[in-house]
Amino acid sequence: MRFETAAVASARIKAEKDNRLSAREMEVAELWSRGRTMPQIAAELSITETTVRTHLMRAADKLGAGNLKELIGAWIRMNLH
């Protein structure tokens, strides 16, 4: 039996990565794109600001956005298609 190298395993995991946003990530990204702040989103969804940031960062990663400002553009482009 032959084992993968770390580089090969990493590439395989990235290729298999599920880039679909969860329902909560979509909800948070939508509110963020509409100009809500993290404290406002947290209060509206009854979650912590840390959780809001986590959802936003995961959504940004999945959509290939480099930061949270880029996430807004990526979210809008995704919803135009």
C-alpha positions, 0 to 999 in steps of 0.5 A: 500500500502506498501513502500520499505525500503531504502535498498530494493529500493537501491538493486532493483535499482542496479539490474535494472541498465543498464550496457550497455555502451553508444556509447560515453563511448565506444568511449572514453574507446577505445581511453583510452585503446589505450594509449591516454591521457585525453587531447588528447581524449578531443581534438580529440572528441571536448569535455572537459577533465572533460567530458572525465573523466566522460565518463571514470568513468561511463564506469569503474562503468558499467564494474565493474572496480575499477579505470581507470587503471582497466578499460583498462583491463575490456574493453579489456576483454569485446572486446575479447568476 
